[in-house]
């Protein structure tokens, strides 16, 4: 009976592992983001942004976003109101397509 339990657990673990596509095959998701730049960190190419709710991905809060590519990072400064696209794939995310908007 014990052997049956072990085999069952191993088979279930294998099925669960197969039900998730590999990370490289999971599609990235894109969300529109609106917020205010609180500060920029040029050394790490990140921006601390107080943002509105981001689709079904995240509630409104203030957090750091990596900004890609480098040219996007140069479009804004602390105090700017911006829109942009947050690209999410698994646990990785970054901000791109940044536009400074008038208040």
Secondary structure as UniProt FT lines:
FT   HELIX           2..19
FT   HELIX           23..25
FT   STRAND          29..41
FT   TURN            42..45
FT   STRAND          46..51
FT   TURN            55..57
FT   STRAND          61..67
FT   HELIX           70..73
FT   TURN            74..75
FT   TURN            78..79
FT   STRAND          81..89
FT   TURN            90..91
FT   STRAND          92..101
//
